């Protein structure tokens, strides 16, 4: 009996991280978290680390002890690690996950530290490290994606490509006798030269310090990039497009289930426009969108008042 309970407790301990990860990635966060695509690689790294710790611990268990868990737990942990690693390597074919992580204001250097080869690794003695090519290969995918956005914005601005632009002329220092004007122009010249030396807004952004994890803009990276859109136009466009991708299909499946509950046997003649309006109102209410006061909206019919529509729908249990 003691051996059975030990095995059950081991499985509970093993499955707790997977339960938390599932809730995290299928969630519907209100501040850009829980279900966000930038959490996927970080979550996989955490799960792999948990399994590696379990593998290390179970390899030291004496299975001849009557109170020890059954030895098949070790086999299941190894199989779980192999399957998770199989899915993990598929990220190499989907650079959006890597891009979503490195464009996060808090985690932008996280993978550099996590995937870097340890300084004490002796390649001549131990052979190439298994993480040796992770960063270069993923960076190639990011650079390809980044350049496509850079060229797209250049075309939208009326240029054929960023490389065909004429070289930027260095601003001339004013000949004004004012010392203050001279210093200001000198400072602008130095900044321009530094930016031209970088010649890449990603390198310029990456040199900025990471935000703290509890910073409001770290909790909502979409708002962060909206605020930095003018400073980093290419990165902002790329980040906002990627962050609009859900981390999983759970939210879509949830919407289908809600529509199934909405369209019952007594509502089969509802028009698509009405169904769309009801689902939109329901979604707006969930995320906290409040109706605008009627005093600020010139209405011609009472049905234009969003609050009245919601109240009427709630009476018929549409919401």
Secondary structure, 3 states (H helix, E strand, C coil): CHHHHHHHHHHHHHHHHHHHHHHHHCCCCCCCCCCEHHHHHHHHHHHHHHHHHHHHHHCCCCCCCCCCCCCHHHHHHHHHHHHHHHHHHHHHHCHHHHHHHHCCCCCCCHHHHHHCCCCCCCHHHHCCCCCCCHHHHHHHHHHHHHHHHHHHHHHHCCCCCHHHCCCCCCCCCCCCCCHHHHHHHHHHHHHHHHHHHHCCHHHHHHCCCCCCCCCHHHHCHHHHHHHCCCCCHHHHHHHHHHHCCECCCHHHHHHHHHHHHHCCCCCCCCCHHHHHHHHHHHHHHHCCCCCCCHHHCCCCCHHHCHHHHHHHHHHCCCC
